[in-house]
Amino acid sequence: MNAAIEQWCSSLPEDLEEGSPPVDFSALGLVKQEGAKSIPTGAWTRFGILANLQARIALGYAAWWCRTRFVDEEAAQGRLNEQHLKAALRMLDRLGYLRGLMAKAGQALAATPRLMPEAFAEILGRLHFQAPPMHEALVRDQIRAELGAEPERIFRSFSRAPAAAASLGQVHRAVLPSGEAVAVKVQYPAMATTVRADFRNLLAITAPLRLRRDWHAVRRQLEDARDMIERETDYRREAGWMEKARATLADMSEVVIPEVFPAYSTERILTTRWLEGDHIDAYLAKNPSQEARNRVGAILYRSSFRLTHRGRLWYGDSHPGNYLFLHDGRLGILDFGCCRPLEGEEWALYIEWFRAFREGGERWKKAMLSGAAFEPGEKVEEEHLRLIDAYGAWTMEYLSYDGVFDFGDTASLDRGLEIMTECSRRGYIRCHPLNTWISRHILGLRALVWKLKARIPAKAIADEEEPEELRNAE
Amino acid sequence: MRVTKATQLETKSRIIKVTRKLLADRGWSTMTMRDVARGAEIAAGTVFNYFASKEELFLALLSEVWGQGEARWRERGIDPEEPLESCLYGLISDLFNALQPLQEAIRQVNAEGINPLLRDSPTMLALKKDHLDEVAQLLARFGHGASELSLTHYWLLLAGALVRWAGDDSAAHEATRAFLDYMIRAFARSLDSAVLEETSS
């Protein structure tokens, strides 16, 4: 175990006693990042995975967090749980080197809105970003291997320290010989191999789950998550999705998706135009007007619908770090590594679910069961059915609401989190892989817009951006 | 006819140059000393005046290329803010990059059970001493003592990394890069642990 983490663990009490004073974490230096540049965001990404996957799958203490939060809410609120921090630290140490599937799943444990005490969320968020960054020599070696020469010979300038962390690597600021300011995303070596290896470990850890009658559905989700992350290791694929997104949103002047520079990009290096702007915390610190918040919230939703319904591309990584609030009022969208093209049967299924939602009744009920990966005629526990119904209603409530929907309504968000927590607690984790993607994006976007406290005519926007198939049907 | 020192050096250099080319063209297993002699335009027996065996010749070539890698690293210099792991990685990376033309030969040599870095030949012992002196200076820069244990630990890790690298078929050797990073971090942590033990005792 990392020596520093061992020290931290040993300095924490063994048992949490009722009424024991909270630990002064600042004294432990946990929030001090030595030698690592400050990363601008917490991580709400993969909230869909957290919501849908049983936390015992290598993320055992995530379920513990949920139980602590909701079963013993008063005790948890305002108190720091040293036992769980110890578990988090131990897990961090294991994730610290291998930044594959386990690290990405671990990201789901960081700050989620109101799921865990804020102090823990902040610490977890910072701990999460203490996974070791690539040092200068490794970055140099990666670029030499991928682009044929060292950074100093390729770029006019290249930042030695990373400007930001990326899912599977890190981003450096650079200037091309032709003068353009660019972001160079450098992937950690051998990530695809690590992902496959981590998945095998994950399957081993989940051995007890194989006794469940829905193991096949759970396994399908895990395999889908693995495939998704493996896809993310190919930056050329991401470059393709960025270009598709740029083309699809070309007539939305309020949105900026960075241009890719193919001559400086490979499977492991992605060079895009540098965008200057604020992440959400810095944007909110400037105290934007309600009108500004509403405007940007509307842009978020409209671009999301348009990308899905016109571009048939599902953007699966809607966490705060991927959005930039540009100083001219436009919205920058970054990181297209986690995208899912909707084609063939999946597109047809998506349209069917959308149509079923509009129609309601039995068709919608059937669609929700399909989304929860139940086969037609398969027996569903009553409680599970109730939660599926509640979850479906919650995720689509803003699309059922005529007028301006208040996304800042905390009670509304809490309702959704309680439903997901209950599902997690009861082990209701099966989900159609497509629905996992949908959930991930919807929840991520919803959390983001909650933070903006935006009020948006979401239903009207959805109607304006509806898929052609539904428009033609009318 | 008396052979001058300069001529001897020139011949030796030519032999090594020919060997480098032959290894690239034919590989270690099929290359013979007779081939080397023919390529260097000297008598077959003359090669053995300079190198006692094919293995010694290979080690001499490796040592020369190794020196080029170290020179590249020294030329690059060390940034004052660069952490130890980065410095060590940079050193080993420059070595492996210089050794790239010999990768296949090293793989074949390893396959015969001869890890070059673990040989007791005068050539390798001299290479090892020079390299470990360099590493000791680097460790001292970061406040770490260069105990025999630490340096032996490092050398064994490096020997293992060389084997790993030589056998790496992954695209652009990215598996080696990941392994090297892990190995160096583990080594650096072992140095930290040693410091912790000393301060707590």
Interface residues (C-beta under 8 A of the other chain):
Chain A: N2 A3 G35 Y97 P132 M134 H135 E136 A137 L138 R140 D141 Q142 R144 A145 E146 R160 Y188 P189 A190 T193 T194 R268
Chain B: D79 E81 E82 P83 E85 S86 C87 Y89 G90 S93 N97 S170 A172 H173 E174 A175 R177 A178 D181 Y182 R185 R189 D192 S193 L196
